[in-house]
Amino acid sequence: MLYFFHDGVTRLRPLEYPDLRGLCPYGRLRTDLGGLRGLMPRREIPFLPEQYYHFYNRGNNRQVVFMERENYVYFLKGIKRYLHGRVEVIAYCLMPTHYHILVKVVAKHQTSEVEGQTSEVLKTSEVLRPEVSGRGEASKQVSLAMQKFLISYTKAINKRFERTGALFQGQFQAKPVTTYKHLLTLCAYIHANPVKDGLAAAPEMWDFSNYLEWLGLRNGTLVNREFISENFGTGEEYKKFVAEYIQNRQVDEEFRKYVEGLER
């Protein structure tokens, strides 16, 4: 079950909530982990259907993980190959040393291109319990798909550049999006990353994010393009929203601490 805390009042809500827009921007969602503790020993956050999550990680020792343009393209193809049917990709930005992917876990997963394939991930990653149902099954499938995806990418990079060893800094990181205000601000944060790091003068000048799709300047198919109209109105309105974020960086204390945690 999910518990919503607002003005000191605790209210019980159903597990499936269809839309975060009805939540007060300053509310907080918390996950009851009772039935999932021990499912994946090193991951305390389960992946719940209809919930938004921020996936991210950086290179091991902060090393570069995308050495050339083809690496970015291969990574994006991997997202579609391994995660399609498990999650709905909302936004992403790939940077030379790290990545950000905002997703929504689908209510009922579809068969992915790699479902049923054996993988080295089963021998090298988190120990998973055998069959679990409901929330646990969805959580297991999302985690396993991400593991397969990142191991596949690491193996491809190691082969391409004749290297060995880990490419990323441990397992992928995942944080649930707790409020609607957080969700919208996170979109701006993700797309503003190239500007913040001095790689582009404006978000639209960076090829490796879905910002151009949201502005209607590119016809990519990886992300949910309806998200922009449902939550920001038009691409032009979103562009203004991101520009204001870049210029002022006025965020609440909770989101500021969230970003500091990411950039540590």
Summary of the structure (lengths in Angstrom):
residues: 264
radius of gyration: 18.3
end to end distance: 31.6
largest distance: 57.0
contacts: 741
relative contact order: 0.15
helix: 41%
strand: 17%
